[in-house]
Amino acid sequence: MMTTKTASITIALLLCLIASSGLAEPIRVGHVQAELVTPSKSIQPGRPFMVGLHLVMDEHWHVYWRNPGDAGIPPSIEWQLPDGFKASDIQWPAPERFEVPPLTSYGYYRDIILPVLITPPDELKTNYTYIITAEADWLVCKVECIPGSAELSLALPASDAARVDSTRLTAFEATLAMVPTDDHDWQSSASVTDDDVRVTLSASSSATNLPDSLLFLPYDQKLIVNSAPQGIETASGKISIHIPRSRHSLETPEAVNGILYAPSGSVDSHGFVPIEVSAPVPPSSKAVAATGDVTALWQALLFAFLGGMILNLMPCVLPVLSLKVLSFVKQSGDGNRALGHGLLFTAGVLVSFWALAGVLLLLQAGGEQLGWGFQLQSPAFLIVLSGFMFLFGLNLFGVFEVGNSLTGLGSGNASQGGGTGSFVAGITATLVATPCTAPFMGSALGFSLSQPWWAALMIFTFLGLGMAAPYVVLSAWPALLRFVPKPGAWMETLKQALGFILMATVIWLAWVLSLQTGSEGVLILMAILLVLGIAGWVLGRFSNLSRGTLSRRIGYVAATLLIVGSVGLGIFSVDSVSGVANAAHESDSELWQTFSPERVTELRAEGRPVFIDFTAAWCLSCQVNKRVALRTPAVENRFQQARVVPMVADWTSRNEIITRALAEFGRNSVPLYVLYPAGVDSEPVILPEILTEGIVLEALEDLNRPTLGAR
């Protein structure tokens, strides 16, 4: 039996063997072999050293550059370093350009080293082996795209003497020669208008011999039309670059940042080394584009307001109609307080929209790919919303009452309770409205997340004002409430009937949860609803005014513990099963294919039209459109006759590829319907958010018209 001391010595020897080569064993994940590599066989205190993520792809497979272009996600590295060690950002080598019309992307075929500079602290333990660990993520693509990840490690001993692996050093030197340098004498400037981006570089010496072929790539993914030819003129030590500006570039940058290099290699026959460009945009140039920005902002505000108003008619808001209808009925006998209730309802709506905007903008600032309705992609949020709806339904059924104690404390407190109800109604309306995108609303929301925070907040504010506008109008002119029937016994029947709508909503939310977590998630939800039912019964049985003070307090405490405990435990439990289910939309018939950008490009290159249904299980508008306009025999037969390939982009759970595809059309929400006519140069046709069978059939008939491209 090996002793503890012997085992420790054995492990130390193994680590030293690994460290002696400066690398660990590579890990194979699908079509990619990944490892951490370094030219250093040992490290010294305070002296930076290079470590690289080495990715070797199968033939015809590729990964992406920091700006992937029209499609893709760049590799990322999350480091776990010893105390005192620091890692720089990835030093990105100049990429290859992938031309797959109409898409253009940037990345790497075959193999690539993504170097990172690691700086150790000034004090290291000599003859001690330090372990460097990294979680690497990437997206590798051929026709289809496959995400991959691996946890990689590297063991390096600390030493007073530098030792280098010459083979690895040569590989790193070749890679670093492809990394653009900011140590150059080129002076740069830029101008950005509504239509194009111009960058001018001037060398300190006119004797500079410039190559014939150069490529400028910005770091901003949305700045230029990647597929457009670049107009580059070189003469007398000057480089002038002219590139069309992307229609998705909605905010004028302070500077145009990117790289300029010769695509044939890092150093071509003219000796031109890749350089990093930071070209400031003068205020006069920004003013030209600002006019378009202001016009687009006002248009987005108008669309947001109209979309918010129409949102009241969408099926997503149906569960909270009980709040509005009952409130109108009660206020019909007291018009003086109606306006106050309307303003409180508006405040609830606005606060909710501001909260959603704040969370969304913060997460996007952190690099998350999110969109409207993103919270319904979270199983934990579905658990909370389902529980809220279920308890609210029990309240409408009369299992328990909220606010009875307030009515016995005087009219002033009763009024406060009613105001709280109006405020909560506004919050609830916003929460359940997010699964739908009303007409005009999608483009406004897509625009908002490409703008500064204040502009995005304005758009969300107008969206909330539009949603609350009908309520405020009715409450401001109480005379309109005379058309509402007078209060009576029928109200109790209506209240209980509306409770069934909330229960139907719970069933729908459970179905959405099943698509994200499978049957285990639904079982967890059912258990939570059982406990919430007990909590509602406890409130109704022991917390009404007929009970003593002690009984009511015990009832409140017991119900609170049951509610908080069950929901909290459910959220914790559902995280462990999240993502085990397959979305039901991805391939619900042999006719419909699963969406991928590469597959779309391939089909269009073959001369096949493509129809894309961007949808989600939690989007009720999507489900209605699916039933009445997309999965009908007439439409599906027409798809086959016109050789159209229908595809489903299911956004029920978070999917960064679909989020990026939505962003390409200036959207961050569903539904979105895109029809690509045949031919790689044809422009996509965007269909309305609300479909009918006739709209879809008419769009398919238009495929034969020359304006949409040749078959």
C-alpha positions, 0 to 999 in steps of 0.5 A, spaced: 500 500 500 502 506 497 504 511 503 501 518 504 508 521 503 510 516 497 503 518 494 505 526 495 512 525 491 509 521 486 504 526 484 510 532 485 514 528 480 508 527 475 507 535 475 514 536 474 514 531 468 508 535 465 511 542 467 517 540 463 514 540 457 510 547 458 503 543 456 498 539 458 495 533 454 490 536 449 483 535 449 478 533 444 471 536 443 467 534 437 471 537 431 476 541 435 482 539 439 484 544 445 490 545 449 494 551 453 501 551 450 506 556 452 514 557 450 516 557 457 519 551 460 519 555 467 517 562 469 520 567 473 518 572 479 515 578 475 516 577 468 510 576 464 510 570 459 505 567 454 500 562 454 496 561 448 489 557 447 491 552 441 485 550 437 486 545 432 480 544 427 478 538 423 478 540 415 473 545 413 471 547 420 473 554 423 472 558 429 471 566 429 475 572 430 473 577 436 469 580 430 465 574 427 462 578 422 455 577 419 455 570 424 458 566 429 461 567 436 468 568 438 472 564 442 473 566 450 477 564 456 475 564 463 482 564 467 483 561 474 490 563 476 494 562 482 494 568 487 497 574 484 497 572 477 494 577 472 492 575 465 491 580 459 486 580 454 486 575 448 491 578 442 487 576 436 491 574 430 489 577 423 483 573 421 481 570 414 475 572 411 469 567 409 465 569 403 459 565 403 454 570 400 450 573 402 454 572 409 461 574 410 465 572 417 472 573 419 475 567 423 481 561 423 481 555 419 486 549 420 489 551 427 490 557 431 494 560 437 490 565 441 496 568 445 495 571 452 500 575 456 500 572 463 504 576 469 506 573 475 507 576 482 514 579 484 515 573 489 514 566 487 516 560 491 522 557 487 522 550 485 514 550 486 509 548 480 504 553 479 497 550 476 494 555 471 487 553 469 482 556 464 475 554 461 475 555 454 469 556 450 468 556 442 463 555 436 466 551 431 462 551 424 462 548 417 455 548 415 452 547 421 455 550 428 457 546 434 458 550 441 464 547 445 468 548 451 473 545 455 477 546 462 484 546 460 490 546 465 498 548 464 503 546 470 509 551 470 515 551 475 518 557 478 525 558 477 530 563 477 533 561 470 529 562 464 528 556 460 524 556 453 521 550 448 524 553 441 519 549 437 513 552 441 517 559 441 517 559 433 510 557 433 508 563 438 513 568 434 509 566 427 502 567 431 505 574 434 507 576 427 500 576 425 497 580 431 496 587 429 501 592 432 499 599 435 506 601 435 507 604 428 507 611 425 501 611 421 496 617 423 489 616 422 482 619 422 475 617 420 468 620 418 462 616 419 455 618 415 449 615 414 451 611 408 459 610 409 465 609 413 471 612 411 478 611 414 484 615 412 491 613 414 498 617 413 505 615 413 510 619 416 514 617 410 512 618 403 517 612 401 513 607 404 511 602 399 504 599 400 501 593 398 496 592 392 491 588 397 489 591 404 483 589 408 480 593 414 476 590 419 473 594 425 472 591 432 465 594 432 461 588 429 455 592 426 459 598 423 460 596 416 457 592 411 461 586 411 460 583 404 461 589 401 467 591 397 472 595 400 474 601 396 482 602 398 486 607 395 494 607 396 498 613 394 504 617 396 504 614 403 497 614 404 491 609 405 484 611 404 478 606 405 471 607 404 466 602 406 458 602 406 455 603 413 451 597 416 444 599 417 444 596 423 449 601 425 445 606 429 449 610 434 455 614 431 462 612 434 467 616 437 472 613 433 473 607 428 477 602 431 480 596 427 485 593 424 489 593 417 493 588 414 494 584 407 490 578 407 495 574 404 499 574 410 502 578 416 508 580 412 507 580 405 513 582 399 512 589 401 513 588 408 507 591 410 505 589 418 498 588 420 497 595 424 491 596 429 487 603 427 484 608 432 481 613 428 477 619 431 471 621 428 471 629 428 464 632 431 462 635 424 462 628 421 458 625 427 453 631 426 452 629 419 449 622 422 446 625 428 440 627 424 439 620 422 439 618 429 435 623 432 429 621 426 430 614 428 429 615 435 423 619 434 420 614 430 422 609 435 418 612 440 412 613 436 412 605 434 414 604 442 407 608 444 403 605 438 406 598 440 404 599 447 397 601 446 396 595 441 399 590 447 393 591 451 389 587 445 394 581 445 393 575 448 399 575 453 395 581 457 389 577 457 390 574 464 390 581 467 384 583 464 380 581 471 384 587 474 382 592 469 375 590 468 373 589 476 377 596 477 373 599 472 366 596 474 368 598 482 370 605 480 364 607 476 360 609 482 366 613 484 369 617 478 373 622 483 378 617 485 378 614 478 384 618 475 388 617 481 387 609 480 389 610 473 396 614 475 398 609 480 396 603 474 401 607 470 406 608 475 406 600 476 407 599 468 413 604 468 416 602 474 416 595 471 418 597 464 424 601 467 426 595 471 426 590 465 430 596 461 435 596 467 436 589 467 436 588 460 441 593 459 446 591 465 446 584 462 448 586 455 453 591 458 456 584 461 456 581 454 450 577 454 445 576 448 438 577 450 432 580 448 425 582 449 421 576 453 428 574 456 426 573 463 421 567 460 427 563 458 429 562 465 425 556 468 426 560 475 422 566 473 417 561 470 416 558 477 415 565 480 410 567 475 406 561 475 406 561 483 404 568 482 398 567 477 396 561 481 395 564 488 392 570 484 387 565 481 385 562 488 384 569 490 379 570 485 376 564 487 375 566 494 379 561 497 382 567 501 382 575 501 387 580 501 385 587 504 379 585 508 383 587 514 384 594 511 377 595 510 376 595 517 381 600 519 377 606 516 376 609 509 383 612 509 387 605 509 382 602 505 383 607 499 390 606 500 389 598 499 385 600 493 391 604 490 396 599 492 392 594 487 392 599 482 399 599 482 400 592 483 396 591 477 400 595 472 406 591 474 402 584 473 400 587 466 407 588 464 410 582 467 405 578 463 405 582 457 413 581 455 411 574 451 408 578 446 411 583 441 405 587 438 406 590 431 411 596 431 414 594 438 419 589 435 423 594 431 422 599 436 425 594 441 431 592 437 433 599 436 433 601 443 438 596 445 443 599 440 442 606 443 445 609 449 442 608 455 438 614 456 435 613 449 433 606 450 430 608 457 426 613 453 423 607 448 421 603 454 418 609 457 414 610 451 412 603 451 409 603 458 406 610 457 402 607 450 400 600 454 397 605 460 394 610 455 387 607 454 386 606 462 389 613 463 384 616 458 378 612 461 380 614 468 381 621 466 374 622 464 370 618 468 363 619 464 366 614 459 365 609 465 357 610 465 358 604 459 360 599 464 355 595 468 353 597 475 356 593 481 352 587 483 352 580 485 354 578 478 361 581 479 362 575 484 361 570 478 365 574 473 371 575 478 371 567 479 370 566 472 376 570 470 380 566 475 379 560 470 383 565 465 389 565 470 389 557 471 389 557 464 395 561 464 398 557 469 397 551 464 401 554 459 407 556 463 407 549 465 408 547 458 413 552 456 417 550 463 416 543 460 420 545 453 426 547 457 426 542 463 422 536 461 417 532 466 422 533 472 421 541 471 413 540 471 413 535 477 417 541 481 412 546 479 406 541 481 409 540 488 410 548 488 403 549 486 400 544 491 404 547 497 401 554 495 394 551 495 395 549 502 398 556 503 392 560 500 387 555 504 391 557 511 390 564 509 383 563 508 382 559 514 386 562 519 387 570 517 380 573 516 377 578 520 373 573 524 379 570 527 383 573 533 389 577 533 394 571 534 390 566 530 391 571 524 398 572 525 400 565 526 396 564 519 400 570 516 407 567 518 405 560 516 402 562 509 409 566 508 413 560 510 410 556 505 410 561 499 417 563 500 420 556 502 416 552 496 418 557 491 425 558 493 426 550 494 423 550 487 427 555 484 434 551 487 431 545 484 429 547 477 436 549 476 439 542 476 434 540 471 434 546 466 436 545 459 434 537 459 428 538 454 428 539 447 424 544 444 418 542 441 418 547 435 425 545 432 422 540 428 415 539 429 414 536 422 418 533 416 417 539 412 420 544 417 427 544 418 431 547 424 434 554 423 442 555 422 445 561 418 450 556 415 444 552 412 440 558 410 446 560 406 447 553 403 440 553 401 440 560 398 446 558 394 442 552 391 437 556 389 432 555 394 427 560 397 427 560 405 422 562 410 424 563 417 419 562 423 423 566 429 418 563 435 418 561 442 413 557 446 412 563 451 410 567 445 402 567 445 402 571 438 407 566 435 403 560 437 396 563 434 400 565 428 403 558 428 396 555 428 392 560 423 397 562 418 403 557 418 401 550 419 395 550 415 395 545 409 394 551 404 400 554 406 404 548 407 402 545 400 404 552 397 411 551 401 412 545 397 410 547 390 414 553 391 420 549 393 420 554 399 424 551 405 421 553 412 425 553 418 424 554 425 428 558 430 426 556 436 428 562 442 424 558 447 431 557 451 437 562 451 440 561 444 446 566 442 446 564 435 438 566 434 439 572 438 445 574 433 440 572 427 435 577 430 439 582 431 441 582 424 434 584 422 434 590 428 430 586 432 431 583 439 424 579 440 419 574 437 415 573 433 419 575 426 418 572 420 423 572 414 422 570 407 428 569 403 427 569 395 432 564 391 438 567 389 444 569 394 443 577 392 436 577 393 433 582 399 429 578 405 422 580 406 420 581 413 412 579 414 408 582 419 408 580 426 401 578 426 399 573 420 393 571 417 393 565 412 392 570 406 398 574 408 403 568 408 400 566 401 401 572 398 408 573 400 409 566 397 406 568 390 410 574 390 416 570 389 415 569 382 415 577 381 422 580 378 422 585 384 423 579 389 429 576 385 429 570 380 427 563 382 
